[in-house]
Amino acid sequence: MLIDLHSHTWPRSHDSVLNPDDLITRAKTAGLDAIVFTEHDTVWDYKSVEELRAKHNFLVLAGVEISTDDGHILAFGIDKYVFGMHRARELASYVDKSNGAMVAAHPYRRQMPWFSRNEEEYRNALEKASRNPAYPYVQGLEEINGRGSDKENEFSRRLCELMGLKGTGGTDSHAISDVGKCATYFEREIHDERELIDEIKAGRFHAVDLRSGKPVAVRDAAPDA
């Protein structure tokens, strides 16, 4: 299944101009099998998600993007924002109690060097990023972010490689033009949030750039290929 793990809609995300219905319609047109709403520090209620699923006959799932002191984290399996989640350790504790999962969003932000004179300096930046206090708690890193440049996503890819973490793909959609650029390919069918979490924890996924034209089942330099 092709699932976009990272998207934002208005008004739950104040910086988005995407209507939920428009996002779903565009996701279906792009060939996706599901979409995950990950609003900023706000969780969708189950009833609203169920209504959208039925209305569009399309799998809509709910997550949340939590702003922490150590970067933004995509959290799956929690039903509300709790004060203190801006600290990665406390967020991880709550997610663990809910038997959820976490993925670090756009890990290049504030960690990728814009200018490096040589490979050694770039490698040092990767090493420093790998020591991010939030990363021991995540099950993956967002390897491809639809709003990130090739250079930024390359940093994320190399960070995944360095840390031995699986990479996801998410458009980070805020406008209709963002939808369908990338996704996460899951090896097994997913029907609800619980199965999504199980597959993330099992590592049965990889990031896909839908702009590349490559078959989704093929991934260059996959560690377990």
C-alpha angles and dihedrals in degrees: 000000000000112000130175104220098189127053140134133210136190133280096015089056107043094203095055127091094190120118109216092234092051091048092053093046091051092046090055091048090050090057099252121150096209144359130216119212108216106176121185108275090328127105123209115236117245095240094056092049091049091052091053091048091053095042094053100027086231134121109257118179132186129229132143138232109227120200108221133177087254099047139289119314128198106219125193126192102032123112103202146017113259124196110257096040089114084080108076094216093055092045090051091050092054093045090049092052088052091048088239135142138237135210125187110239123223094345092188091074113110089349106069116086111236090203126027123169096209146357092271093061091047091049090050089055090052091049091050091049091050088062092060105140092228097056099077086067101050129090093209149352127243098253096179121035114184093219094047124096123243088257093052094047090048088059090052091048092052091046090054089051094048094049097039091236126143117247129229132199125225132162096217082216118201097154136032092255090062096060119102099018096116142349145176118266113217120198094214134047117267124203105170145005093276093058090044090055092047092053093047090051091047091052094230096147145073138194120263128198103211091193092065098069092225119141109265093232092061124079126177116235094000107178094224099034 
